[in-house]
Amino acid sequence: MQNDLPIEVTREVRDRCLCLHIQRAARTIGRRFDEVLRPFGLTNGQFSLLMALNRPAAPRMKDVAPFLAMDRTTLTANLKPLERRGLLEISVDPADKRGRLLRLTPAGHEILKAAVPVWRKTHDDIDRLLPSGDPDGLRAELIALS
């Protein structure tokens, strides 16, 4: 019956559901970063993935996946276009032949260096939109939830 789930429940979910609001905010912010990173040929997810590889030593795939909250299959699918573009290299881990190491190429470093100032400006703009004026507090809360 339709009366078993009154409209008040829909309103409660609309007003209370953290998952809904976090997803909406993530999509909105993601689209904004996608737009500013488009001139570099990157999406916000690709930027984050490349940045996760910006380390002194090549990280293992099994360490990058949880950092990005991805399973390994999804990470592998996301790596392929960046590898084809020559922005990263995937190699066998000499310590564990089953594992893979992920390394930024010089082209990958260059594209990140060029994109970071645009990322910073966009982030500053978004931070100023927060009604609380406390982006660090919001980040801390989101980190606590993850």
Secondary structure, DSSP 8 states (H G I E B T S, - for coil): -GGGS-HHHHHHHHHH-HHHHHHHHHHHHHHHHHHHHGGGT--HHHHHHHHHT-SSS--BHHHHHHHTT--HHHHHHHHHHHHHTTSEEEEEETTEEEEEEEEE-HHHHHHHHHHHHHHHHHHHHHHHH-TTS-HHHHHHHHHHH-
